[in-house]
């Protein structure tokens, strides 16, 4: 099995550490929502590419924040099952 680190996960983790889980989730969802609308409206390939990169960064922030909030919300003995169920959603 191949494991890799997304390029946006490190800045997303830094943002999450500084601002907290709830704020990070809100920012990620807001960013993905705005960028989704922009991608629909954009007609230039370069702007679409930039929107896709930023959307991927927002998705990384969402994933880091979601996993962190699950870690805090679930007891240690149930954490593995909860995270595996959550990963099945993607």
N, C-alpha and C positions, 0 to 999 in steps of 0.2 A: 504494500500500500504506500502511495506517495503522499507525503505531507509537505505543504508549502506555506509560505507566509505571503499574504497579499501586501503589496507596496503601501497601501493606505492604512493597514492595520496599526502600524506604529504611531503615526500622527493621530489616528482615531483613539488609540489608547491614551495618548497624552492629553487629548481634549477631554476624554472621559474622566481621567484622574483629576484634572483641574476643575471641571464643572459638575461632575456627578452624573449618576445614572439617569435620573429623570430628565434633566436638562439635555443630556446627550440624546436620549430617545426622541424628545420633542424636536430638537434641531435636525436630527437625521430624517425624521418623517416630514418635516417642513421642507427641507432641502430636496428630498426625493419627489415631493409633490410639485414643487415649483419647477424643478428640472424636467419632470415628466411633461408638464404643460409646455415648457420651452422647447423640448425635443419635438413635440407635435407641431409647433409653430415655425421652427427653423427650416429654412430652405437651403442653407449653405452647408456643405459637407464638413468644413472645418469647425463651424460652430456646433454642429451636431456631435462631432468628435469630442470637443471640449465639454459639452453637456454630458456625454456618456462617461467621460473621465470623472467629472464632478459627481455624477450620480453613483458611480462605483465607490467613490470616497464616502458618500453619505451612507451607502449600504454597508460599508466596512464599519462605520461609526455605529450604525444600528445593530450590527451583529455583535460587536464588542460590548455595547451597552446592554443588549438583551441577555447575553451570557452572564454578565456581571450581576444583573438584577435577578436572574435565576439562581445564581450562587448565593445571593443574600436571602432569597425568599424560601428556599427549599432546605430542609434538614440534611445534614451530611450523609445520613444513611440512605436517603432517597435521591441524592443529587445525580448520580450516574444515570438512573432511569429517567429522571426529568430532563436531563440534557440530551439523552438519546431520543426521547420523544420530541423534544424541541428541534433537534437537528433533522428529524424526519420531515419537518414542515417545509424546509427549503426545497 
